[in-house]
Amino acid sequence: MTFTYAAPVPADQLRQLPTRDVALLLLQSLAGGGHLQYGGTMGSARQAFQSEPDRDALVDRLSDAWCWLEAHALLSRVPSQSEAFRQLSRDGRDLAADPKGIARFEARTRLAGPLHPDLEKTVRTNFDLGDYETACFAAMKAVEVAVRDASGLDNSLVGVPLMRKAFQPHQNGKPGGPLADAGAEGGEQEAESALFAGAMGRYKNPSSHRTVDFDDPIEAAEIIQFADLLLRQVDRAKSR
């Protein structure tokens, strides 16, 4: 009897694709395989690629992809087995079942590092639950609250007017807003004012008045990162 070994990822794709893309193809191949072993997977691949002139390089690429899956917690150890065994993690199974889930996975990786303390609780929790609209609104609301607290301006000012008042440029000897950088060139001061006002007008106020369909988790993650940047700028403005 002759055994035929199937490559978990085709040789041409191993040669051409970046490690992340190879890893996602490998994940699809491993799905439904039950308990997995690194040595067995690489050994089968070596047999499948035996007629390829660059067999060792192909197996090396496959090994890189396996390590990528482990590093991103898409493969996990099997508690009831020896340390040689692996299985698809919950995130790995979800991703294998829904290839479009890569957008959610990549969005989470963008927010893997620490966020500003004002964003860590409500914003991150809602994002992880998939409630992107609430997460983005809460992120920009945190910016609004931080600007009001740092500037000492009245509670009646909200959104764009609050940003314009807080960051009003210093001009012609007249004092500007409490958070404007008097040491910066006039154009820079105006740009900072426009940056904060634009963030409120585009990402907070629309959500206040109508339902926004934040169906792109990557864009939602970027809005939260933008809010994180603005909050850190507010912190710097307070220290001036």
N, C-alpha and C positions, 0 to 999 in steps of 0.2 A: 504494500500500500504506500502511495506517495502522498505526503502532506504538503498542502499549499499554504503558505503563510501570507496573510494580507497585511500590507503596511497600514498602520493606523492613520498616517498622513501621507499622501502621495509624494514621491521623491521631488517632482518639479515644484510643488508648493513648499517643501522644506528648503529648497534652494533659493526660492524667490521671496518668500514672505518674511516679515519681521517676526521676532519671537512671540510677541503677543498674539498675532494672528495664527501662528502655528499652534500655540497653546489652546486657543479656542477651538480649532479643528480637532486637536487631540482630545479635548474635553468631550466633544460630540462623539468621538470614537469610543471613549471609555464609558460613556453613559450606558447603563443597563448591564454593565459587566460585573456587577457585584463587588466582591473584594478584589482588589488590584495589587499587583506587585511590580515594583520598578524593574527588578531584574528580569521578570518574565516578559514585560512589555518591551524592554530593550532587546532581549534575546530574540523574541519573535520578529522585531523590526530588522535585526541584523540578518536573520534568515530571509526575510522578504526582500531585502536590498542586496542580496548576495551577488546579483549580476550587475549591480551598479558600480562604476569605476570609483566613485567617491563614497562607498558604503560607510566608512568610519565617520566621515564628515556628516553624513545624513543622520546617523545614530546620535552623534554629538548634538545636532540641532534638535532632535527629538528629546534628548536629555535636558537641554535648555528649556524646552517647552514644559516638560514635566515639572522642573524646578520652579518655573514661573507660576504654574497652577498651585503648587504648594505654598509659595511665597505670598500668594493672594488669597490663601485660605479657601481655595476651590477644591482642593484635595485635603482630606484629613485622615488621621490614624484611625484604625478600627479598635475600639477599647477591648473587645473580647478576643483579639488576636495578637500575635507577636508584632513587634515594631516594624516588621517588613511589609505589613499589609496596609493598604490605603483604600479609601472609599471616597466617592464624591461627597463633599460637604453639603449642607442645606443650600448655601448660595450656589454651589456648583450644580446641584440638581435643578435648582430654579433656572439657572442660566442655560443649562443644557436643554431644558424643556421649552424655554422661550428665548430663542436667539436674539430677539429684540431687547431682551433684558440687559444686553451689553451696555446700553445707554445708561441704565440705572446703576450698573456696576461701576462704570467709568465716572459717573457723577459722584458716587460715594467716595471714590479714590481721590477726587479733587478736594474733598472736604475731610480727608483722612487726618490732616494735621490739626493742631489746636486752633480754634477760632477765638475771636475777642470774647472775653468773659460775658459780655452782654448778649452773645449769640449762642452760647454753649448749651443752654437748657432748652427753652421753648423752640428755638429755631432748629437746632440739630434734631431734636426729637420729632418735630413735625416733618422734617425732610426725610428722616429715616423711615417714617411711617408712610411716605409717599404723598403727603399732603403738601404739595409744592407751593400752592397758592398761599396757604397760611404761613408757611415757612418764609416765603419772600416778603409778604406783608409784615410779618413780625420782625424781620431783619431791618427793613426800612423804618419801621416804627421805632426800633431801638436806636437808629441813627437820629431820628427826630427828637426822641427823649434826651439823648446825650447832648445834642446841640442846644436844646432848651436849658438843660441843667447847667451846661458849661457857660452859656452866654448870660444866664440870669434874666432872659426876656420873659415877657408876660405869657401866661398860658393861653391867651386868646389868639396868639400867633401859632399857626400850624403850617405844615407842608412847605410849599415854595416860598410864601411870604416870610416865614420864619428863617429859612436859609438865606434869603436875600438880606434880611435885617441883620442876622448874626454875622454874615461875611461881607457886609457892605464895604467896598474898598475905601481906604483913606484917600481923599482927593483935595487938592488945592488948599492944603492946610487944615481941612476940616476932618475931624476924627471919624473913623469908619465904625463898622460893627465891632462888637466885643471880641469876636474870634478872628477878625481880619488880621493879616500879618503886616504890620506897619513897616517892617523892614524889607518887604518884597516889592518888586517893581509893580507899577499900576496894573499892567496887563496880567501879571500872575495873580494879583488879588482878584481881579474880575473873573479870571478863569476858575479860581477856586470857588467863588460865589456861584458861578454857572454850573460847576460840577455838582455841588450839593443840591442846588435848585433843580437841575436836570434829573438827578436821581430821585428826588421826591415826586416830580411831575410825571416821570415815566414809570416808576416802579411801585410807588406807594399810593398816590392819589387815585389812579385808575382802579386799583383793587378796593378802594374805599367806597366806590360808587357803583361798581358793576362787577359781575362775575368774570374773572379772567381764567382762561383755560391754560394753565401751565402744564402742558403735556410733554414738554421737553425737560427731562431731569437735568441734563447738562447745562441748559440755559438757567434753570433754577439755581443750580450750584454756583454758576458764575455771578448771578445776582447777589447771592449770599456772600461770595468772596468780595464783591464790590462793596457791600455794606461793611464787611470786615475792614476793608481798606479805609473807608470813610470814618469809621469809629476810631481807628488808630490815628487818623489825621486830627480828629477832634481832641484826642488825648494830647497830641503834640501842641495843638493850639492852646489848650488849657495851661500848658507848662511855659508858654511864652511870657 
